Amino acid sequence: MKTYNSIERLPRNYTMMSDAYEFTMSSAYYQNNKENNEAVFDVFFRKVPNGGGYAIMAGLDKIISYIENLKFSEEDLDYFRFMNFPLEFINYLKNFKFTGTIKAVPDGTPVFPNEPLVTVKAPLIEAQIIETALLSIVNGAMEHATGARRIIEAVPSEVPVMEFGARRADGTEAAIDASIYGIMAGCVGTSNILAAQMLGKKAMGTMAHSFIESFPSELEAFITYAKTYPNNCMLLVDTYNTLRSGVINAIKTFNYMKDAGLPLENIGIRIDSGDLAYLSKEARRMLKNAGFANAKICLSNGLNSRTIENLVLQKAEFDSLGVGDNISKPEGRMGCVYKEVALNEKGVWMPKIKLSEDAVKIVNPGRKRLYRAFDKDTHLAIADIITKEGEVISKDDLLIINPTNNLNQKRINNFELVELQKTIFENGILVYEDEDILKKQSYCNEQMGLIYEEVKRDENPHNYYVSATEEYVKFKNDLIAKERKLVRNK
């Protein structure tokens, strides 16, 4: 079981966290002797949320805990009796254990639409039962990580971002996820004590408006706080009036600390409302004029990547940012799906495809591999490339084709290929060493540094190439033609 600082990553067994149709289908498979037929399913998304150019892979830590703890209790089996499932199927579930293979792109990797993030190869019932929980884990984790990374990309590299969003999350588990995946994506820390404890980090936080309102005056509240926390005196200055009251009383407090011989190395203010650009510039001027140029300014209040970019353009003054809503509950949804792409029929792997009138919704079929091509000179990522399983790829000169829009082609050379998916479980056994969050953070920073700036920009990002080889595109097109012909002939 995956733990952080001796705290289990998942607080309960989530085997029953599944949609009912996973079990109605599975029971039908069992009744028709298909329980041992191996299938391959891919997890992928079709569109980056909020018009972004990339997403960040996340959730492997929870997937590992979920799969390792996958088993049905007597209470679970009683529930299936209540649901009137056949006794033979319930007896099958008694000894249920995941025995398949899972491959996935590592946490912290920038990823793109229509490429396999997680691939499950397992007996059909096993692969079907895990669908709902797998999607729930990946969708939520990626939303937090992607929202956080877009904010990190908008902030000057020297400015730390703190995750403050637990109270805005959709429930306590989402709050923990937001904190952990926010740090994985680049935040320096979190206000969430449980998440910080899990990561062995000190939680971050100072005061709320209620603290100030609990004293006869703002100044008395500030001085009380300064005496209590002289080594970390960050004062919230917008309770009554930021410039006419809050900053003035903060300066008085810093003067009190100076006269009292208290340390002044870690003093500052936080502004949580109003015109942050204007107020921060005025506050900095006031602090400098009072002799406290070293005082730090933290800005918060519903910040997202666009508002942060505007603050930078307006030359707002800030030394750190506190971000809550847009990490714990970012706008948009990942929309990851789980689609069957291959089935082993009597020892032969047969590709499977879901067709649609909308070309974007036609699944990339079959067993495949995913590579990232890097320019040998710049070391930047050129494209992600889908190939058939076992396909031999040219390493010198390669034509890559968009598998959805075949007119979109590009020839690449002077590149090196790196396979993106890693084996997580093999024949039901965990074979992957999941790194701690800070190592994942370093990896995420490194991988984001290999993506072109045009792809990472917030407004109208450049479309990153998610392509395939000629051989794979021909294979997909032939399969589409075959399936459509079968439909016409019915």
C-alpha positions in Angstrom: 0.0 0.0 0.0 1.4 3.4 -1.0 2.0 5.6 2.0 3.2 9.1 2.6 5.0 9.6 5.9 3.2 6.4 7.2 -0.2 7.8 6.1 -2.0 5.6 3.6 -2.6 7.4 0.3 -6.1 6.1 0.0 -8.2 6.1 3.3 -10.3 3.1 2.3 -10.7 0.2 -0.1 -12.2 1.6 -3.3 -13.0 -1.7 -5.0 -16.7 -0.9 -4.9 -16.2 2.6 -6.3 -17.5 1.5 -9.7 -20.4 2.1 -11.9 -23.0 -0.6 -12.0 -22.6 -1.4 -15.7 -19.0 -2.5 -15.0 -20.5 -5.4 -13.1 -23.5 -6.1 -15.3 -21.1 -6.4 -18.2 -18.6 -8.5 -16.1 -21.3 -10.9 -15.0 -22.4 -11.3 -18.6 -18.7 -12.0 -19.6 -18.5 -14.6 -16.9 -21.8 -16.3 -17.9 -20.4 -16.5 -21.4 -17.0 -17.9 -20.5 -15.1 -14.7 -21.5 -13.6 -13.9 -18.1 -10.1 -15.0 -19.2 -10.2 -13.2 -22.6 -7.5 -10.6 -22.4 -8.3 -7.0 -23.4 -6.4 -3.7 -23.8 -7.9 -0.4 -22.7 -6.4 3.0 -23.1 -6.9 6.1 -20.9 -6.7 9.4 -22.8 -8.3 12.8 -23.1 -9.5 14.6 -26.3 -9.0 18.3 -25.3 -6.9 20.3 -22.9 -9.1 22.1 -20.4 -9.5 25.9 -20.7 -7.9 26.2 -24.1 -4.4 25.3 -22.7 -1.6 23.8 -24.7 -0.7 20.9 -22.4 -1.8 18.9 -19.4 0.2 17.3 -16.6 0.0 13.6 -15.9 -0.8 12.8 -12.3 -2.5 10.1 -10.1 -0.1 7.2 -10.3 0.4 7.1 -6.5 -3.4 6.6 -6.0 -3.6 4.1 -8.9 -0.9 2.0 -7.2 -2.7 2.0 -3.8 -6.1 1.3 -5.5 -4.8 -1.7 -7.5 -2.8 -3.2 -4.6 -5.9 -3.1 -2.4 -8.3 -4.4 -4.9 -10.4 -7.2 -3.3 -14.0 -7.8 -2.3 -15.1 -8.1 1.3 -17.9 -10.3 2.6 -20.0 -7.2 2.9 -19.3 -6.4 -0.7 -20.4 -9.9 -1.8 -23.5 -9.5 0.3 -24.3 -6.4 -1.6 -24.1 -8.3 -4.9 -26.4 -10.9 -3.5 -28.8 -8.0 -2.7 -28.4 -6.9 -6.4 -29.4 -10.4 -7.5 -26.2 -11.2 -9.3 -25.7 -14.9 -10.1 -24.1 -17.0 -7.4 -21.4 -18.3 -9.7 -20.3 -14.7 -10.5 -20.3 -13.8 -6.8 -18.1 -16.9 -6.1 -15.7 -15.7 -8.8 -15.5 -12.3 -7.1 -14.5 -14.0 -3.8 -11.0 -14.6 -5.0 -10.7 -11.6 -7.3 -7.3 -10.1 -7.7 -5.8 -7.9 -10.4 -3.5 -10.0 -12.5 -2.9 -7.8 -15.5 -0.3 -5.3 -16.7 -0.6 -1.5 -16.4 1.7 0.9 -18.3 1.5 4.6 -17.7 3.2 7.9 -18.5 5.0 9.0 -15.2 3.5 11.6 -13.0 4.7 15.2 -13.8 5.0 14.6 -17.5 3.4 17.2 -19.8 1.0 15.3 -22.0 -1.3 16.0 -24.9 -4.7 15.0 -26.4 -5.4 11.6 -27.9 -2.3 9.8 -26.7 -2.5 6.8 -24.3 -1.7 8.0 -20.7 -2.5 4.7 -19.0 -2.8 1.3 -20.8 -4.4 -1.7 -19.1 -3.8 -5.2 -20.5 -5.8 -7.7 -18.4 -8.5 -10.4 -18.4 -11.6 -8.7 -19.6 -13.5 -8.6 -16.3 -10.4 -7.2 -14.4 -9.9 -4.5 -17.0 -13.7 -3.6 -16.9 -14.1 -3.5 -13.1 -11.3 -0.9 -12.6 -12.5 1.6 -15.2 -14.5 3.9 -13.0 -12.0 4.3 -10.2 -9.1 4.6 -12.6 -10.8 7.5 -14.5 -11.9 9.2 -11.3 -8.4 9.1 -10.0 -6.7 10.3 -13.2 -9.2 13.0 -14.0 -9.1 14.6 -10.6 -5.3 14.4 -10.2 -4.6 15.8 -13.6 -7.1 18.7 -13.1 -5.2 19.8 -10.0 -1.7 19.3 -11.4 -2.5 21.0 -14.7 -4.2 24.0 -13.0 -1.2 24.3 -10.7 1.4 24.1 -13.5 -0.4 26.7 -15.6 -0.1 29.1 -12.7 3.6 28.2 -12.1 4.3 28.9 -15.8 2.7 32.4 -15.4 4.8 33.4 -12.4 8.4 34.7 -12.6 10.7 31.8 -11.8 12.0 33.4 -8.6 8.5 33.9 -7.1 7.2 31.0 -4.9 3.6 29.8 -5.2 1.8 28.4 -2.1 -1.2 26.2 -2.4 -4.1 27.5 -0.2 -7.1 25.8 -1.7 -8.3 23.1 0.8 -11.5 24.9 1.7 -12.5 25.4 -1.9 -12.1 21.7 -2.9 -15.0 19.3 -3.6 -14.5 17.3 -0.4 -11.6 16.4 1.9 -10.0 13.9 -0.5 -9.9 16.4 -3.3 -8.4 18.9 -0.9 -5.5 16.5 -0.1 -5.1 15.7 -3.8 -5.0 19.5 -4.7 -2.2 20.0 -2.2 -0.1 17.0 -3.1 -0.5 17.4 -6.9 -0.1 21.2 -6.6 3.3 20.7 -5.0 4.2 18.0 -7.5 3.4 20.6 -10.3 5.7 23.2 -8.7 4.1 24.8 -5.7 6.6 25.3 -2.8 4.1 24.2 -0.1 0.6 24.1 1.2 -1.6 25.4 3.9 -3.2 22.0 4.3 -1.7 20.5 7.4 -2.7 16.9 6.7 -1.2 17.0 3.2 1.9 18.8 4.6 2.2 16.1 7.2 2.0 13.4 4.6 4.8 15.0 2.7 7.0 15.7 5.8 6.8 19.4 5.0 5.9 22.4 7.3 2.5 23.7 6.5 2.3 27.4 5.4 -0.1 30.0 6.8 -0.4 33.1 8.9 -3.7 34.7 9.8 -7.3 35.3 8.5 -9.5 38.4 8.8 -11.2 36.8 11.8 -8.0 37.1 13.8 -7.9 40.8 13.3 -11.6 41.3 13.9 -11.1 39.5 17.3 -9.1 42.4 18.7 -10.2 45.9 19.6 -8.1 47.3 16.8 -6.1 46.2 13.7 -2.9 47.5 15.3 -3.4 45.5 18.5 -4.0 42.4 16.4 -0.8 43.0 14.4 1.4 43.6 17.5 0.0 40.5 19.2 0.8 38.4 16.2 4.3 39.9 15.9 5.0 39.1 19.5 3.8 35.6 19.1 5.5 34.9 15.7 8.5 37.3 15.5 10.3 35.0 13.2 7.5 34.8 10.6 5.5 37.9 10.8 3.3 38.1 7.7 0.3 40.5 8.3 -3.0 40.5 6.4 -3.6 44.2 5.6 -6.9 44.3 3.7 -9.4 43.8 6.6 -10.6 47.4 6.7 -8.6 49.5 4.2 -5.4 48.3 2.7 -3.5 51.6 2.3 -5.2 53.8 4.8 -5.2 51.3 7.6 -3.6 47.9 6.9 -0.2 48.9 5.5 0.1 51.9 8.0 -0.5 49.6 10.9 1.9 47.0 9.5 4.6 49.7 9.4 3.8 50.7 13.0 4.1 47.0 14.0 7.4 46.6 12.3 8.7 49.8 14.1 7.4 48.2 17.3 9.4 45.1 16.5 12.5 47.1 15.7 12.3 49.0 19.0 11.7 45.8 21.0 14.7 44.2 19.4 12.6 41.5 17.6 14.0 40.1 14.4 13.1 41.8 11.2 14.4 39.2 8.7 11.0 37.6 8.0 8.4 40.3 7.9 5.8 41.1 5.3 2.2 41.8 4.3 -0.5 39.8 2.4 -3.1 41.5 0.3 -6.2 39.5 -0.4 -8.6 41.8 -2.1 -8.9 44.9 -4.3 -6.8 46.0 -7.2 -3.7 43.9 -6.4 -1.5 45.6 -9.0 -2.2 49.1 -7.7 -2.3 48.2 -4.0 0.9 46.2 -4.1 2.9 49.0 -5.9 1.6 51.6 -3.3 2.3 49.2 -0.4 5.9 48.7 -1.6 6.4 52.4 -1.9 5.1 52.9 1.6 7.2 50.1 3.1 10.4 51.4 1.4 9.8 55.0 2.6 9.3 53.7 6.1 12.7 51.8 6.0 11.3 48.3 5.5 12.4 47.6 1.9 13.0 44.0 2.9 9.4 43.4 3.9 7.8 40.8 1.6 4.5 41.2 -0.2 2.3 38.2 -0.8 -0.8 38.4 -3.0 -3.8 36.1 -3.0 -7.5 36.2 -3.9 -8.7 33.9 -6.7 -5.5 34.1 -8.8 -5.3 32.2 -12.0 -2.7 32.1 -14.8 -4.3 35.0 -16.7 -4.7 37.3 -13.7 -1.1 36.5 -12.7 0.2 37.3 -16.2 -1.7 40.6 -16.0 -0.1 41.4 -12.6 3.3 40.8 -14.2 2.5 43.0 -17.2 1.3 45.8 -14.8 4.5 45.5 -12.8 2.7 44.5 -9.6 5.0 44.1 -6.6 5.0 40.7 -5.0 7.5 38.2 -3.5 5.1 35.3 -3.3 1.6 34.2 -4.3 -1.1 32.2 -2.4 -3.3 30.3 -4.8 -6.4 28.3 -3.8 -9.5 28.0 -6.0 -7.6 27.5 -9.3 -5.6 24.6 -8.0 -8.2 22.9 -5.8 -11.1 23.5 -8.2 -9.8 24.7 -11.5 -12.1 25.6 -14.3 -12.7 23.0 -17.0 -12.5 19.3 -16.8 -9.9 16.8 -18.1 -12.5 14.5 -19.7 -10.3 11.4 -19.7 -12.0 8.3 -21.2 -11.3 4.6 -21.0 -11.6 2.8 -24.4 -11.1 -0.8 -25.4 -8.5 -0.9 -28.2 -7.7 -4.6 -28.5 -9.0 -8.1 -27.6 -7.3 -11.4 -27.6 -9.5 -13.8 -29.4 -8.3 -17.4 -29.4 -4.7 -16.3 -29.0 -4.8 -13.6 -31.7 -4.8 -10.0 -30.8 -7.6 -8.2 -32.7 -7.7 -4.4 -32.8 -10.9 -2.7 -31.6 -12.2 0.7 -32.6 -15.0 3.0 -31.7 -16.2 4.9 -34.7 -17.9 8.3 -34.8 -19.2 10.8 -37.3 -16.9 13.2 -35.5 -13.3 12.3 -36.5 -11.9 13.6 -33.2 -13.9 10.9 -31.4 -12.6 8.0 -33.4 -10.3 6.0 -31.0 -6.7 5.2 -31.9 -7.0 1.4 -32.0 -4.8 -1.5 -31.3 -1.8 -2.3 -29.2 0.7 0.5 -29.5 3.6 2.4 -28.1 4.0 6.1 -27.4 7.3 8.0 -28.0 8.4 11.6 -27.6 10.8 12.9 -30.2 13.5 15.4 -29.0 15.6 17.6 -31.3 19.2 16.5 -30.8 20.5 20.1 -31.0 17.9 22.0 -28.9 16.8 19.0 -26.8 13.3 20.3 -27.0 10.3 18.1 -27.7 9.3 18.0 -31.4 6.3 15.6 -31.3 4.7 12.6 -29.6 4.5 9.6 -31.9 2.1 6.7 -31.8 3.4 3.4 -33.3 2.1 -0.1 -33.6 3.3 -2.6 -31.0 6.6 -4.0 -32.2 6.9 -1.6 -35.1 10.5 -0.8 -36.2 10.9 3.0 -36.5 13.4 5.0 -38.5 15.8 6.8 -36.2 17.1 9.2 -38.9 14.3 10.4 -41.1 10.7 9.9 -40.2 7.4 11.1 -41.7 4.8 11.6 -38.9 1.1 12.1 -39.6 -1.8 13.3 -37.5 -3.9 10.2 -37.1 -7.1 12.3 -37.0 -6.3 14.7 -39.8 -4.0 12.9 -42.3 -3.3 16.1 -44.2 -1.3 17.3 -41.2 2.1 15.8 -41.8 5.7 16.6 -40.9 9.0 15.0 -41.7 11.5 15.0 -38.8 15.2 14.2 -38.6 18.1 14.8 -36.2 16.0 13.5 -33.4 16.1 11.0 -30.6 13.1 9.0 -29.3 12.1 8.3 -25.7 9.3 5.9 -24.9 6.9 7.7 -22.6 5.0 4.8 -20.9 6.6 2.9 -18.0 5.4 -0.5 -16.7 3.7 0.0 -13.4 2.2 -3.5 -12.8 3.3 -6.6 -14.6 1.1 -9.7 -14.3 -0.5 -8.2 -11.2 2.8 -7.4 -9.5 4.0 -3.8 -8.8 7.3 -3.4 -10.6 7.5 0.4 -10.6 9.2 2.5 -7.9 7.0 5.5 -7.4 9.1 8.6 -6.5 8.3 11.0 -3.7 6.5 14.2 -4.6 9.5 16.4 -4.4 11.4 14.2 -6.9 8.3 14.3 -9.1 8.3 18.1 -8.8 11.9 18.2 -10.0 11.0 15.9 -12.9 8.0 18.0 -13.8 10.2 21.2 -13.9 12.7 19.4 -16.0 10.2 18.0 -18.5 8.4 21.4 -18.8 11.7 22.9 -19.6 11.8 20.6 -22.7 8.5 22.0 -24.1 8.6 25.0 -26.5 7.4 28.2 -24.9 4.8 28.6 -27.7 3.1 25.4 -26.5 3.1 26.6 -22.9 1.7 30.1 -23.4 -1.7 30.8 -21.9 -3.3 32.5 -24.8 -3.7 30.7 -28.1 -1.0 28.1 -27.5 0.7 26.5 -30.4 -0.7 23.0 -31.1 1.9 20.3 -30.2 2.2 17.5 -32.6 0.6 14.3 -31.5 1.3 12.1 -34.5 1.7 8.6 -35.7 3.9 6.7 -38.1 2.8 6.0 -41.7 2.4 2.3 -40.8 0.2 3.1 -37.8 -2.0 5.6 -39.8 -2.5 3.0 -42.6 -3.4 0.4 -40.1 -6.0 2.7 -38.5 -7.5 3.9 -41.8 -7.7 0.3 -43.0 -9.6 -0.7 -39.8 -12.0 2.2 -40.2 -12.7 1.3 -43.8 -13.2 -2.4 -42.8 -15.6 -1.6 -40.0 -17.6 0.9 -42.1 -17.9 -1.6 -44.9 -19.3 -4.2 -42.4 -21.9 -1.6 -41.3 -22.9 -0.8 -44.9 -23.3 -4.5 -45.7 -25.7 -5.2 -42.8 
